[in-house]
Amino acid sequence: MSEKLRVAVYPGSFDPVTFGHLDIIRRSAKQFDQLIVAVLNNTSKNPLFTVEERKEMLREVTSDIPNVTIDSFRDLLVRFMKSRNANVIIRGIRSVTDFEYELTLASTNHLLDSDIDTIFMMTNPKYSYLSSSIVKEIAQFKGEVKELVPQAVERRLIEKL
């Protein structure tokens, strides 16, 4: 009898991917057979990068992690997970505020599908302040972002802005 693969999904907008996201990706990839980093195609937000650009950046910065795949979704997360045979959601937590919001999402996802669990992963303290919004604001005003995002992402931010 073959053993079931442990598949997790790390969903987010990743607009753009930061060192904080990459930290969660690397640590999560060690815990699961497969980690799917899923870019949310959120029609209510006005992202800087297209879904395809965000997926390309993620592929580039995770190319050295063999069990990570990049995908996107625009449906309910629990439906996307079922279609990928995943049953664990990974969520990064920076603060108590994040936890309160994420707990609501986790409870809702569990209500929609009781087979799905959420694992909260504390971000590395050196990234506790870091968000994609902060990165975009700094970059927009031509500030230095090389300590916040991988070089490939910094290059695309400069090109885009």
LUMDO-270521 format. One line per field, with one value per residue (C-alpha): y, x, z; residue number from 1. Coordinates in Angstrom, 1 decimal. Example, Ala and Ser with C-alpha at 12.3 -4.5 7.8 and 13.67 -1.06 7.14 Angstrom:
north <- -4.5, -1.1
east <- 12.3, 13.7
up <- 7.8, 7.1
n <- 1, 2
This chain:
north <- 0.0, 3.4, 6.2, 9.3, 12.4, 15.2, 18.2, 21.7, 25.0, 28.4, 30.9, 34.6, 37.6, 37.7, 41.2, 41.0, 38.0, 39.2, 37.6, 37.0, 34.9, 33.1, 32.2, 30.6, 28.8, 27.3, 26.2, 24.8, 22.9, 21.0, 19.8, 18.5, 16.2, 18.9, 22.6, 24.5, 28.2, 29.5, 33.1, 34.5, 36.1, 38.6, 40.6, 43.1, 44.2, 46.3, 44.5, 46.0, 42.7, 40.4, 36.9, 35.6, 38.0, 37.0, 33.3, 33.9, 35.7, 32.9, 30.3, 32.2, 32.6, 29.0, 27.2, 25.7, 24.0, 20.8, 20.1, 23.6, 24.2, 27.5, 27.8, 30.3, 30.2, 32.5, 30.1, 29.2, 28.1, 24.8, 23.9, 24.7, 22.4, 19.5, 19.8, 19.5, 16.7, 19.1, 19.1, 21.6, 25.4, 27.2, 30.8, 33.1, 35.1, 38.3, 39.7, 39.2, 41.2, 38.7, 35.9, 37.2, 37.7, 34.3, 32.5, 33.7, 32.5, 29.1, 28.6, 29.5, 27.1, 24.4, 25.0, 24.7, 21.5, 19.8, 17.7, 20.8, 22.0, 25.3, 25.5, 28.9, 29.5, 32.4, 34.5, 35.0, 38.0, 39.9, 40.0, 40.7, 44.2, 43.2, 43.2, 43.5, 46.8, 48.3, 47.0, 48.6, 51.9, 52.1, 51.1, 53.7, 56.4, 55.0, 53.7, 50.8, 47.4, 44.9, 43.9, 43.1, 41.2, 38.8, 40.5, 39.2, 40.9, 44.1, 44.2, 43.7, 46.4, 48.9, 48.0, 48.2, 51.5
east <- 0.0, 1.4, 1.7, -0.4, 1.6, 1.5, 0.5, 0.1, -0.9, 0.6, -1.9, -1.4, -1.3, 2.5, 2.4, 5.4, 7.0, 9.2, 11.9, 9.2, 7.2, 10.3, 11.2, 7.7, 8.0, 11.5, 10.4, 7.1, 8.7, 10.8, 7.6, 5.6, 6.2, 4.8, 4.1, 1.9, 2.4, -0.9, -1.3, -4.7, -6.3, -8.3, -10.6, -11.3, -7.7, -5.7, -2.3, 0.9, 1.9, -0.3, -1.0, 1.4, 4.2, 3.8, 3.9, 7.1, 8.8, 7.8, 9.1, 12.4, 13.0, 11.9, 13.7, 16.1, 13.4, 12.4, 9.1, 7.6, 5.2, 3.6, 0.0, -2.9, -6.6, -9.7, -12.2, -12.7, -9.4, -10.9, -12.1, -8.7, -7.1, -9.4, -8.5, -4.8, -5.3, -4.1, -5.4, -3.2, -3.2, 0.0, -0.3, 2.4, 1.8, 3.7, 1.6, -1.4, -3.4, -2.5, -3.4, -6.9, -7.6, -6.0, -8.0, -11.2, -10.1, -9.0, -12.3, -14.3, -12.2, -12.7, -16.4, -16.5, -14.3, -13.6, -10.8, -8.7, -6.4, -4.5, -1.0, 0.2, 3.8, 5.4, 7.5, 11.2, 11.4, 13.6, 10.7, 7.9, 7.3, 7.6, 4.7, 4.2, 2.4, 5.5, 7.8, 5.6, 5.5, 9.2, 9.9, 7.4, 9.4, 12.7, 13.7, 16.1, 14.3, 17.2, 17.0, 13.3, 13.0, 15.1, 17.2, 14.9, 12.0, 13.8, 14.7, 11.1, 9.9, 12.3, 11.2, 7.5, 7.8
up <- 0.0, -1.0, 1.6, 1.1, 0.2, 2.7, 0.6, 2.0, 0.4, 1.3, -0.1, -0.5, -2.8, -2.9, -4.4, -4.3, -2.6, 0.3, 2.4, 5.0, 2.5, 1.4, 5.0, 5.5, 2.2, 3.0, 6.5, 5.3, 2.5, 5.1, 6.8, 3.8, 0.8, -1.5, -0.8, -3.3, -3.1, -4.4, -5.7, -4.9, -7.9, -5.8, -8.0, -5.2, -4.9, -7.3, -7.4, -8.7, -10.4, -12.5, -11.3, -13.9, -12.9, -9.3, -10.2, -12.3, -9.4, -7.0, -9.4, -9.8, -6.0, -5.1, -8.0, -5.6, -3.5, -5.3, -3.5, -4.1, -6.9, -7.8, -8.8, -8.6, -7.8, -7.8, -6.2, -2.5, -1.1, 0.2, -3.3, -4.7, -2.1, -2.8, -6.5, -5.5, -2.9, -0.1, 3.4, 5.2, 4.9, 5.9, 7.2, 8.4, 11.5, 12.3, 15.1, 17.4, 14.9, 12.2, 14.5, 15.1, 11.4, 10.5, 13.2, 11.7, 8.2, 9.6, 11.5, 8.3, 6.2, 8.7, 8.7, 4.9, 4.9, 8.2, 6.6, 6.2, 8.9, 9.2, 10.6, 11.8, 11.4, 13.3, 11.0, 11.7, 14.1, 11.7, 9.2, 11.8, 10.4, 6.7, 4.3, 0.6, 1.1, 2.9, 0.2, -2.6, -0.7, -0.2, -3.8, -5.1, -3.4, -4.8, -1.4, -0.8, -0.7, -1.2, 2.5, 2.1, -1.2, -3.3, -6.0, -8.8, -7.1, -6.5, -10.2, -11.2, -8.7, -10.3, -13.8, -12.8, -11.0
n <- 1, 2, 3, 4, 5, 6, 7, 8, 9, 10, 11, 12, 13, 14, 15, 16, 17, 18, 19, 20, 21, 22, 23, 24, 25, 26, 27, 28, 29, 30, 31, 32, 33, 34, 35, 36, 37, 38, 39, 40, 41, 42, 43, 44, 45, 46, 47, 48, 49, 50, 51, 52, 53, 54, 55, 56, 57, 58, 59, 60, 61, 62, 63, 64, 65, 66, 67, 68, 69, 70, 71, 72, 73, 74, 75, 76, 77, 78, 79, 80, 81, 82, 83, 84, 85, 86, 87, 88, 89, 90, 91, 92, 93, 94, 95, 96, 97, 98, 99, 100, 101, 102, 103, 104, 105, 106, 107, 108, 109, 110, 111, 112, 113, 114, 115, 116, 117, 118, 119, 120, 121, 122, 123, 124, 125, 126, 127, 128, 129, 130, 131, 132, 133, 134, 135, 136, 137, 138, 139, 140, 141, 142, 143, 144, 145, 146, 147, 148, 149, 150, 151, 152, 153, 154, 155, 156, 157, 158, 159, 160, 161
